[in-house]
Amino acid sequence: MQGWEVLREKYNLSAQIVEILLIKIAFDERKAGFRDDQPRGPDGRWIIGGGKYVVSERHTTGNKQIDSITEKITDTLDVVLSQLGQ
């Protein structure tokens, strides 16, 4: 491989890693509000009270650009969920 091809492959791999990490963060945050002790109906939904998405912790990579974008995505998600009443 030539120099540019190697850089392109490294860039593509880095982009895929960031995408996987963002999906994992979104999954972890969505799961954080789940409680086994809350009563559920036959469809698996809470039947008393409402569920609420809770951000339990925010992971950082140490890369200011990635952490900044992750923070913006998380803040936007918080706004959307609050508008939906979650």
N, C-alpha and C positions, 0 to 999 in steps of 0.2 A: 504494500500500500504506500501511496505517496503521502506527504505531510498533511495536505488538506483533507485527504480521505480519512486519515487517522483522527484528526481533529473533529471532523464531522461525525464519526462513529462515537467518539468520546462525548460529544455534545448530545447525540441521540440517546446514548445510554444514561447520561445525567438527567435528561428530560424525563425518561421513563422512571428513573428512581424517584424523582421529585413527584411525579404523578402518583406512584404507588404510595409514597409517604402521605400525600394529601388525602388519598382515599382512606388510608389507615387512620389518620387523624379524624376525618369525618365520621368513620365508623365508631371509633372509640368514644367520641363526644356524643354520638347518637345513643350509644349503649349505656352511657354513664348515668342516665336518669332512670334506668330500669330497676324495679324492685320486685323480687320474688314474693314478698309477703303481701302485696296488694291483691285484693280479690279481682278475679277476671271472669268475664262471661265466656260462653261457649266459643265465641269467635277469637278469644285471646286478648280482647281489649279490656282496659280497666273499667269496672262497673261502678266504682265509688271514687269520686274525685277525678281529677284529670292528670295525665302524665305531663311532665315538664322536662324539656331538654336541659341538661345541666353540663356546663363545661367544667370538668373536674380538674383538669390540668392542661397546660399548654406546653408542648414540647418545642424546644428550639434546636436549630441545627448549628448555630454559631455563624452561619452565613447571613449577614445583615439583609441582603436582598431577598433571600428566600423567607427569612423570618418576618420581614416587613409585609410581604405578600400574604403569607399565612395569617398574620394578624388581621390584615384587611379582609380576607375571606371569612375568618371567624367572626369578626365584628359585623360583617354584612349578614352572615347567617343568623347572628343574634337579633339583628333588627328585623329580618324577615320572620323569624319565629315569634318575636314579640308581637308583630302585627297580625300574625295568625292566631294569637292567643295561646301559644304553646308554652 
